[in-house]
Amino acid sequence: MAQPPPDVSEDECLPEYRHHFCPDLLQDKVAFITGGGSGIGFRIAEIFMRHGCHTVIASRSLPRVSKAARKLAAATGQRCLPLSLDVRALPAITAAVDQALREFGKIDILVNCAAGNFLCPASALSFNAFKTVMDIDTLGTFNASRVLYEKFFRDHGGVIVNITATLGIRGQVLQVHAGSAKAAVDAMTRHLAVEWGPQNIRVNSLAPGPISGTEGFRRLVGSQASVSTKTLAIPLQRLGNKTEVAHGALFLASPLASYVTGAVLVVDGGAWLTFPNDLKLLADFASFSAKL
């Protein structure tokens, strides 16, 4: 069985990296990554940069992405532009894309990684909480994609990689908001792939499973005992890591996937086939109410 590539749990660059793909796979490309200041987005930025790509990393916190950009540039020798934006705000996206185009002259790849999630039963989920997740995940993905299409992709082609989840494949407790949002993004992926294919724009989704070293995993999975039990239910018998997800994104963004569009690449060790759906969790949230 293949061993996972090295990773670190914090938002730090890898102390060492072995190229499984050609080091110049994305040479002189430019990637615009929402949610690129932490977690999976940070590692995607790093792996892209280690393969010759310059990046724009964007999130709501400018201090966070600025700090991340310094780390990424120092570790890879590539340029990294940090920008502050909220994917729900069209003027902010437009301004950020304009700034990126002034800086680099082009954008070849868009990675929609910005997302929000928490555990909550549907019966306690406030209307605003549901809307907030839909706005960040689904509307935010469309907003960024639509602005990039208008500003650059329509006339030059490009690649869009939407980071989704396997939550929409089946019903899952405490996740109606995130599952609905990600399922909508996967549908959007297929629609945009059909409509924008003639402009040489490829659009794909990447759906991670339980990924260690992420804030989402820490918030959503629970105790170490719970982690150990759930890990045994994954066919590959282990959690995934951020580098593995980034390798999947690298494949979809690169010329290796030149004839791949409208697809959902699941990177979860087979967990979506076997992962337990613990209905007992509903009892733990019996008195819970969403505060958003």
C-alpha positions as YAML, in Angstrom:
chain: A
units: angstrom
residues:
- id: 1
  name: MET
  ca: [0.00, 0.00, 0.00]
- id: 2
  name: ALA
  ca: [1.32, 3.44, -0.93]
- id: 3
  name: GLN
  ca: [2.49, 5.52, 1.99]
- id: 4
  name: PRO
  ca: [1.12, 9.07, 2.34]
- id: 5
  name: PRO
  ca: [3.46, 11.93, 1.47]
- id: 6
  name: PRO
  ca: [4.89, 13.91, 4.40]
- id: 7
  name: ASP
  ca: [2.76, 16.70, 5.83]
- id: 8
  name: VAL
  ca: [2.66, 19.03, 8.82]
- id: 9
  name: SER
  ca: [-0.47, 19.80, 10.82]
- id: 10
  name: GLU
  ca: [0.10, 23.53, 11.17]
- id: 11
  name: ASP
  ca: [-0.15, 26.18, 8.46]
- id: 12
  name: GLU
  ca: [3.55, 25.84, 7.75]
- id: 13
  name: CYS
  ca: [5.43, 24.85, 4.63]
- id: 14
  name: LEU
  ca: [6.77, 21.34, 4.33]
- id: 15
  name: PRO
  ca: [10.34, 21.02, 5.66]
- id: 16
  name: GLU
  ca: [11.16, 18.84, 2.65]
- id: 17
  name: TYR
  ca: [9.30, 17.85, -0.48]
- id: 18
  name: ARG
  ca: [9.75, 15.06, -3.01]
- id: 19
  name: HIS
  ca: [8.37, 15.79, -6.47]
- id: 20
  name: HIS
  ca: [6.10, 13.02, -7.75]
- id: 21
  name: PHE
  ca: [5.20, 15.20, -10.74]
- id: 22
  name: CYS
  ca: [7.61, 17.10, -13.01]
- id: 23
  name: PRO
  ca: [8.91, 20.11, -11.01]
- id: 24
  name: ASP
  ca: [8.02, 22.52, -13.83]
- id: 25
  name: LEU
  ca: [4.49, 21.16, -14.33]
- id: 26
  name: LEU
  ca: [2.96, 24.60, -13.69]
- id: 27
  name: GLN
  ca: [5.95, 26.68, -14.71]
- id: 28
  name: ASP
  ca: [5.07, 30.40, -14.99]
- id: 29
  name: LYS
  ca: [1.36, 29.74, -14.41]
- id: 30
  name: VAL
  ca: [-0.62, 31.98, -12.04]
- id: 31
  name: ALA
  ca: [-3.19, 30.57, -9.64]
- id: 32
  name: PHE
  ca: [-5.83, 32.55, -7.74]
- id: 33
  name: ILE
  ca: [-6.76, 30.64, -4.57]
- id: 34
  name: THR
  ca: [-9.61, 31.71, -2.28]
- id: 35
  name: GLY
  ca: [-9.21, 30.47, 1.26]
- id: 36
  name: GLY
  ca: [-5.50, 30.19, 0.51]
- id: 37
  name: GLY
  ca: [-4.21, 31.48, 3.84]
- id: 38
  name: SER
  ca: [-4.74, 28.31, 5.84]
- id: 39
  name: GLY
  ca: [-5.53, 24.61, 5.79]
- id: 40
  name: ILE
  ca: [-6.02, 22.86, 2.48]
- id: 41
  name: GLY
  ca: [-5.86, 26.12, 0.53]
- id: 42
  name: PHE
  ca: [-2.43, 26.92, 2.01]
- id: 43
  name: ARG
  ca: [-1.06, 23.51, 1.06]
- id: 44
  name: ILE
  ca: [-2.50, 23.74, -2.46]
- id: 45
  name: ALA
  ca: [-0.74, 27.07, -2.87]
- id: 46
  name: GLU
  ca: [2.53, 25.56, -1.65]
- id: 47
  name: ILE
  ca: [2.38, 22.50, -3.90]
- id: 48
  name: PHE
  ca: [1.47, 24.62, -6.92]
- id: 49
  name: MET
  ca: [4.39, 26.94, -6.17]
- id: 50
  name: ARG
  ca: [6.77, 24.00, -5.78]
- id: 51
  name: HIS
  ca: [5.83, 23.14, -9.36]
- id: 52
  name: GLY
  ca: [6.69, 26.57, -10.78]
- id: 53
  name: CYS
  ca: [3.41, 28.43, -10.23]
- id: 54
  name: HIS
  ca: [2.97, 31.95, -8.89]
- id: 55
  name: THR
  ca: [-0.05, 32.37, -6.63]
- id: 56
  name: VAL
  ca: [-2.57, 34.86, -5.34]
- id: 57
  name: ILE
  ca: [-3.95, 33.78, -1.97]
- id: 58
  name: ALA
  ca: [-7.08, 35.51, -0.72]
- id: 59
  name: SER
  ca: [-9.19, 35.42, 2.42]
- id: 60
  name: ARG
  ca: [-11.02, 37.84, 4.69]
- id: 61
  name: SER
  ca: [-8.02, 38.25, 7.01]
- id: 62
  name: LEU
  ca: [-5.23, 40.23, 5.35]
- id: 63
  name: PRO
  ca: [-2.79, 39.65, 8.27]
- id: 64
  name: ARG
  ca: [-3.31, 35.89, 7.92]
- id: 65
  name: VAL
  ca: [-2.75, 35.74, 4.16]
- id: 66
  name: SER
  ca: [0.16, 38.17, 4.37]
- id: 67
  name: LYS
  ca: [1.90, 35.95, 6.89]
- id: 68
  name: ALA
  ca: [1.12, 32.88, 4.78]
- id: 69
  name: ALA
  ca: [2.43, 34.56, 1.63]
- id: 70
  name: ARG
  ca: [5.77, 35.29, 3.27]
- id: 71
  name: LYS
  ca: [6.14, 31.66, 4.30]
- id: 72
  name: LEU
  ca: [5.18, 30.36, 0.86]
- id: 73
  name: ALA
  ca: [7.51, 32.68, -1.04]
- id: 74
  name: ALA
  ca: [10.44, 31.90, 1.26]
- id: 75
  name: ALA
  ca: [9.95, 28.14, 0.96]
- id: 76
  name: THR
  ca: [9.41, 27.96, -2.80]
- id: 77
  name: GLY
  ca: [11.10, 30.97, -4.38]
- id: 78
  name: GLN
  ca: [7.90, 31.83, -6.28]
- id: 79
  name: ARG
  ca: [5.86, 35.00, -6.04]
- id: 80
  name: CYS
  ca: [2.81, 35.02, -3.78]
- id: 81
  name: LEU
  ca: [0.41, 37.96, -3.62]
- id: 82
  name: PRO
  ca: [-1.80, 38.15, -0.50]
- id: 83
  name: LEU
  ca: [-5.19, 39.83, -0.90]
- id: 84
  name: SER
  ca: [-8.13, 40.44, 1.40]
- id: 85
  name: LEU
  ca: [-11.61, 39.65, 0.12]
- id: 86
  name: ASP
  ca: [-14.95, 38.19, 1.13]
- id: 87
  name: VAL
  ca: [-16.21, 35.84, -1.59]
- id: 88
  name: ARG
  ca: [-19.75, 37.04, -0.86]
- id: 89
  name: ALA
  ca: [-18.87, 40.59, -1.92]
- id: 90
  name: LEU
  ca: [-18.63, 41.10, -5.68]
- id: 91
  name: PRO
  ca: [-16.84, 44.48, -5.50]
- id: 92
  name: ALA
  ca: [-14.12, 42.93, -3.33]
- id: 93
  name: ILE
  ca: [-13.62, 40.03, -5.74]
- id: 94
  name: THR
  ca: [-13.52, 42.35, -8.72]
- id: 95
  name: ALA
  ca: [-10.94, 44.59, -7.05]
- id: 96
  name: ALA
  ca: [-8.80, 41.60, -6.06]
- id: 97
  name: VAL
  ca: [-8.86, 40.10, -9.55]
- id: 98
  name: ASP
  ca: [-7.98, 43.47, -11.07]
- id: 99
  name: GLN
  ca: [-5.04, 43.80, -8.68]
- id: 100
  name: ALA
  ca: [-3.85, 40.27, -9.47]
- id: 101
  name: LEU
  ca: [-4.01, 40.97, -13.20]
- id: 102
  name: ARG
  ca: [-2.02, 44.18, -12.75]
- id: 103
  name: GLU
  ca: [0.59, 42.24, -10.77]
- id: 104
  name: PHE
  ca: [0.92, 39.17, -12.99]
- id: 105
  name: GLY
  ca: [-0.75, 40.05, -16.30]
- id: 106
  name: LYS
  ca: [-2.81, 36.87, -16.30]
- id: 107
  name: ILE
  ca: [-4.56, 34.24, -14.17]
- id: 108
  name: ASP
  ca: [-4.45, 30.66, -15.44]
- id: 109
  name: ILE
  ca: [-6.05, 28.77, -12.55]
- id: 110
  name: LEU
  ca: [-8.82, 29.51, -10.06]
- id: 111
  name: VAL
  ca: [-9.13, 27.35, -6.95]
- id: 112
  name: ASN
  ca: [-12.34, 27.96, -5.02]
- id: 113
  name: CYS
  ca: [-11.41, 26.84, -1.51]
- id: 114
  name: ALA
  ca: [-13.16, 29.37, 0.74]
- id: 115
  name: ALA
  ca: [-15.77, 27.60, 2.89]
- id: 116
  name: GLY
  ca: [-17.61, 27.63, 6.19]
- id: 117
  name: ASN
  ca: [-18.92, 24.74, 8.29]
- id: 118
  name: PHE
  ca: [-19.95, 23.63, 11.78]
- id: 119
  name: LEU
  ca: [-22.01, 20.84, 13.31]
- id: 120
  name: CYS
  ca: [-25.71, 21.51, 13.80]
- id: 121
  name: PRO
  ca: [-28.93, 19.48, 13.49]
- id: 122
  name: ALA
  ca: [-31.35, 20.76, 10.87]
- id: 123
  name: SER
  ca: [-34.05, 21.27, 13.51]
- id: 124
  name: ALA
  ca: [-31.83, 23.75, 15.37]
- id: 125
  name: LEU
  ca: [-30.20, 25.39, 12.37]
- id: 126
  name: SER
  ca: [-31.18, 29.04, 12.08]
- id: 127
  name: PHE
  ca: [-32.25, 30.39, 8.72]
- id: 128
  name: ASN
  ca: [-29.34, 32.81, 8.78]
- id: 129
  name: ALA
  ca: [-26.83, 30.06, 9.59]
- id: 130
  name: PHE
  ca: [-27.99, 28.01, 6.60]
- id: 131
  name: LYS
  ca: [-27.86, 31.07, 4.36]
- id: 132
  name: THR
  ca: [-24.38, 32.00, 5.57]
- id: 133
  name: VAL
  ca: [-22.89, 28.65, 4.55]
- id: 134
  name: MET
  ca: [-24.71, 28.69, 1.22]
- id: 135
  name: ASP
  ca: [-23.48, 32.23, 0.57]
- id: 136
  name: ILE
  ca: [-19.83, 31.43, 1.33]
- id: 137
  name: ASP
  ca: [-19.59, 28.02, -0.31]
- id: 138
  name: THR
  ca: [-22.02, 28.16, -3.22]
- id: 139
  name: LEU
  ca: [-22.53, 31.82, -4.02]
- id: 140
  name: GLY
  ca: [-18.85, 32.53, -3.30]
- id: 141
  name: THR
  ca: [-17.77, 29.86, -5.77]
- id: 142
  name: PHE
  ca: [-20.04, 31.28, -8.46]
- id: 143
  name: ASN
  ca: [-18.96, 34.85, -7.72]
- id: 144
  name: ALA
  ca: [-15.25, 34.13, -8.08]
- id: 145
  name: SER
  ca: [-15.77, 31.96, -11.15]
- id: 146
  name: ARG
  ca: [-18.03, 34.51, -12.85]
- id: 147
  name: VAL
  ca: [-15.65, 37.43, -12.21]
- id: 148
  name: LEU
  ca: [-12.63, 35.46, -13.48]
- id: 149
  name: TYR
  ca: [-14.61, 34.43, -16.55]
- id: 150
  name: GLU
  ca: [-15.51, 38.03, -17.32]
- id: 151
  name: LYS
  ca: [-12.06, 39.44, -16.55]
- id: 152
  name: PHE
  ca: [-9.81, 36.85, -18.19]
- id: 153
  name: PHE
  ca: [-10.97, 33.27, -18.79]
- id: 154
  name: ARG
  ca: [-13.55, 34.04, -21.50]
- id: 155
  name: ASP
  ca: [-10.88, 35.34, -23.86]
- id: 156
  name: HIS
  ca: [-7.88, 33.28, -22.76]
- id: 157
  name: GLY
  ca: [-9.19, 29.98, -21.36]
- id: 158
  name: GLY
  ca: [-8.38, 28.69, -17.91]
- id: 159
  name: VAL
  ca: [-8.90, 26.06, -15.26]
- id: 160
  name: ILE
  ca: [-11.27, 26.09, -12.29]
- id: 161
  name: VAL
  ca: [-10.93, 23.65, -9.39]
- id: 162
  name: ASN
  ca: [-13.76, 23.73, -6.85]
- id: 163
  name: ILE
  ca: [-12.95, 22.24, -3.46]
- id: 164
  name: THR
  ca: [-16.14, 20.52, -2.31]
- id: 165
  name: ALA
  ca: [-16.86, 17.48, -0.11]
- id: 166
  name: THR
  ca: [-18.55, 14.08, -0.15]
- id: 167
  name: LEU
  ca: [-21.31, 15.36, 2.16]
- id: 168
  name: GLY
  ca: [-23.76, 15.79, -0.69]
- id: 169
  name: ILE
  ca: [-23.47, 12.21, -1.91]
- id: 170
  name: ARG
  ca: [-25.63, 10.84, 0.91]
- id: 171
  name: GLY
  ca: [-27.58, 12.13, 3.89]
- id: 172
  name: GLN
  ca: [-25.40, 12.92, 6.89]
- id: 173
  name: VAL
  ca: [-26.39, 14.09, 10.35]
- id: 174
  name: LEU
  ca: [-25.54, 17.63, 11.43]
- id: 175
  name: GLN
  ca: [-24.45, 18.68, 7.94]
- id: 176
  name: VAL
  ca: [-27.54, 19.70, 5.96]
- id: 177
  name: HIS
  ca: [-26.11, 23.18, 5.40]
- id: 178
  name: ALA
  ca: [-22.63, 22.16, 4.22]
- id: 179
  name: GLY
  ca: [-23.90, 19.11, 2.32]
- id: 180
  name: SER
  ca: [-26.44, 21.20, 0.44]
- id: 181
  name: ALA
  ca: [-23.88, 23.88, -0.35]
- id: 182
  name: LYS
  ca: [-21.24, 21.47, -1.64]
- id: 183
  name: ALA
  ca: [-23.75, 19.43, -3.66]
- id: 184
  name: ALA
  ca: [-24.79, 22.67, -5.34]
- id: 185
  name: VAL
  ca: [-21.16, 23.44, -6.16]
- id: 186
  name: ASP
  ca: [-20.69, 20.00, -7.73]
- id: 187
  name: ALA
  ca: [-23.76, 20.65, -9.87]
- id: 188
  name: MET
  ca: [-22.34, 24.06, -10.76]
- id: 189
  name: THR
  ca: [-19.11, 22.37, -11.80]
- id: 190
  name: ARG
  ca: [-20.97, 20.25, -14.34]
- id: 191
  name: HIS
  ca: [-23.02, 23.14, -15.71]
- id: 192
  name: LEU
  ca: [-20.02, 25.46, -16.09]
- id: 193
  name: ALA
  ca: [-17.95, 22.70, -17.68]
- id: 194
  name: VAL
  ca: [-20.62, 22.35, -20.38]
- id: 195
  name: GLU
  ca: [-21.19, 26.07, -20.95]
- id: 196
  name: TRP
  ca: [-17.58, 27.23, -20.77]
- id: 197
  name: GLY
  ca: [-15.86, 24.30, -22.45]
- id: 198
  name: PRO
  ca: [-16.00, 25.99, -25.87]
- id: 199
  name: GLN
  ca: [-13.92, 28.85, -24.40]
- id: 200
  name: ASN
  ca: [-11.24, 26.30, -23.42]
- id: 201
  name: ILE
  ca: [-12.17, 26.49, -19.73]
- id: 202
  name: ARG
  ca: [-12.00, 23.27, -17.75]
- id: 203
  name: VAL
  ca: [-14.05, 23.06, -14.54]
- id: 204
  name: ASN
  ca: [-13.72, 20.23, -12.02]
- id: 205
  name: SER
  ca: [-14.47, 19.53, -8.37]
- id: 206
  name: LEU
  ca: [-12.17, 17.94, -5.82]
- id: 207
  name: ALA
  ca: [-13.93, 16.38, -2.83]
- id: 208
  name: PRO
  ca: [-11.69, 15.65, 0.17]
- id: 209
  name: GLY
  ca: [-12.69, 13.27, 2.93]
- id: 210
  name: PRO
  ca: [-11.43, 13.33, 6.54]
- id: 211
  name: ILE
  ca: [-8.17, 15.30, 6.26]
- id: 212
  name: SER
  ca: [-5.85, 15.65, 9.23]
- id: 213
  name: GLY
  ca: [-4.25, 18.94, 10.20]
- id: 214
  name: THR
  ca: [-7.19, 21.10, 9.16]
- id: 215
  name: GLU
  ca: [-9.41, 23.35, 11.24]
- id: 216
  name: GLY
  ca: [-12.45, 21.67, 9.79]
- id: 217
  name: PHE
  ca: [-11.29, 18.27, 10.94]
- id: 218
  name: ARG
  ca: [-10.55, 19.53, 14.44]
- id: 219
  name: ARG
  ca: [-13.95, 21.17, 14.73]
- id: 220
  name: LEU
  ca: [-16.07, 18.48, 13.10]
- id: 221
  name: VAL
  ca: [-14.64, 15.09, 14.02]
- id: 222
  name: GLY
  ca: [-14.38, 15.23, 17.82]
- id: 223
  name: SER
  ca: [-12.32, 13.28, 20.35]
- id: 224
  name: GLN
  ca: [-9.27, 11.14, 19.65]
- id: 225
  name: ALA
  ca: [-11.31, 8.04, 20.49]
- id: 226
  name: SER
  ca: [-13.86, 9.08, 17.89]
- id: 227
  name: VAL
  ca: [-11.09, 9.66, 15.35]
- id: 228
  name: SER
  ca: [-9.64, 6.18, 15.95]
- id: 229
  name: THR
  ca: [-13.02, 4.51, 15.58]
- id: 230
  name: LYS
  ca: [-13.89, 6.35, 12.39]
- id: 231
  name: THR
  ca: [-10.45, 5.76, 10.88]
- id: 232
  name: LEU
  ca: [-11.06, 2.01, 11.06]
- id: 233
  name: ALA
  ca: [-14.11, 2.49, 8.86]
- id: 234
  name: ILE
  ca: [-12.05, 4.00, 6.03]
- id: 235
  name: PRO
  ca: [-10.98, 1.37, 3.48]
- id: 236
  name: LEU
  ca: [-7.39, 2.66, 3.42]
- id: 237
  name: GLN
  ca: [-7.40, 2.56, 7.25]
- id: 238
  name: ARG
  ca: [-6.02, 6.05, 7.77]
- id: 239
  name: LEU
  ca: [-6.82, 9.71, 7.49]
- id: 240
  name: GLY
  ca: [-5.74, 11.70, 4.48]
- id: 241
  name: ASN
  ca: [-3.46, 14.71, 4.69]
- id: 242
  name: LYS
  ca: [-3.35, 18.12, 3.06]
- id: 243
  name: THR
  ca: [-0.50, 17.24, 0.72]
- id: 244
  name: GLU
  ca: [-2.56, 14.42, -0.77]
- id: 245
  name: VAL
  ca: [-5.45, 16.78, -1.42]
- id: 246
  name: ALA
  ca: [-3.04, 19.30, -2.95]
- id: 247
  name: HIS
  ca: [-1.68, 16.63, -5.28]
- id: 248
  name: GLY
  ca: [-5.22, 15.97, -6.48]
- id: 249
  name: ALA
  ca: [-5.70, 19.69, -7.13]
- id: 250
  name: LEU
  ca: [-2.33, 19.81, -8.91]
- id: 251
  name: PHE
  ca: [-3.43, 17.03, -11.26]
- id: 252
  name: LEU
  ca: [-6.75, 18.72, -12.09]
- id: 253
  name: ALA
  ca: [-5.09, 22.11, -12.63]
- id: 254
  name: SER
  ca: [-2.26, 20.79, -14.78]
- id: 255
  name: PRO
  ca: [-1.93, 19.69, -18.43]
- id: 256
  name: LEU
  ca: [-2.07, 16.10, -17.16]
- id: 257
  name: ALA
  ca: [-5.85, 16.60, -16.92]
- id: 258
  name: SER
  ca: [-6.15, 18.39, -20.27]
- id: 259
  name: TYR
  ca: [-9.18, 16.28, -21.29]
- id: 260
  name: VAL
  ca: [-10.86, 16.19, -17.88]
- id: 261
  name: THR
  ca: [-13.78, 18.54, -17.22]
- id: 262
  name: GLY
  ca: [-17.07, 18.32, -15.36]
- id: 263
  name: ALA
  ca: [-15.68, 15.65, -13.04]
- id: 264
  name: VAL
  ca: [-15.64, 15.22, -9.28]
- id: 265
  name: LEU
  ca: [-12.37, 13.74, -8.02]
- id: 266
  name: VAL
  ca: [-12.94, 12.18, -4.59]
- id: 267
  name: VAL
  ca: [-9.83, 12.13, -2.40]
- id: 268
  name: ASP
  ca: [-10.96, 10.34, 0.75]
- id: 269
  name: GLY
  ca: [-9.41, 6.86, 0.91]
- id: 270
  name: GLY
  ca: [-12.80, 5.36, 0.06]
- id: 271
  name: ALA
  ca: [-14.44, 6.83, 3.17]
- id: 272
  name: TRP
  ca: [-17.60, 7.93, 1.35]
- id: 273
  name: LEU
  ca: [-18.34, 4.26, 0.66]
- id: 274
  name: THR
  ca: [-18.09, 3.10, 4.27]
- id: 275
  name: PHE
  ca: [-17.95, 6.01, 6.74]
- id: 276
  name: PRO
  ca: [-20.43, 5.51, 9.62]
- id: 277
  name: ASN
  ca: [-23.37, 7.88, 10.00]
- id: 278
  name: ASP
  ca: [-23.73, 8.18, 13.77]
- id: 279
  name: LEU
  ca: [-27.36, 8.99, 14.54]
- id: 280
  name: LYS
  ca: [-26.51, 9.07, 18.23]
- id: 281
  name: LEU
  ca: [-24.87, 12.43, 17.60]
- id: 282
  name: LEU
  ca: [-28.33, 13.93, 17.24]
- id: 283
  name: ALA
  ca: [-29.02, 13.23, 20.91]
- id: 284
  name: ASP
  ca: [-25.85, 15.10, 21.89]
- id: 285
  name: PHE
  ca: [-27.20, 18.16, 20.11]
- id: 286
  name: ALA
  ca: [-30.77, 17.87, 21.40]
- id: 287
  name: SER
  ca: [-30.65, 21.23, 23.17]
- id: 288
  name: PHE
  ca: [-28.34, 22.90, 20.68]
- id: 289
  name: SER
  ca: [-29.37, 26.02, 18.77]
- id: 290
  name: ALA
  ca: [-27.41, 27.79, 16.04]
- id: 291
  name: LYS
  ca: [-26.18, 31.26, 17.00]
- id: 292
  name: LEU
  ca: [-25.34, 32.65, 13.57]
...
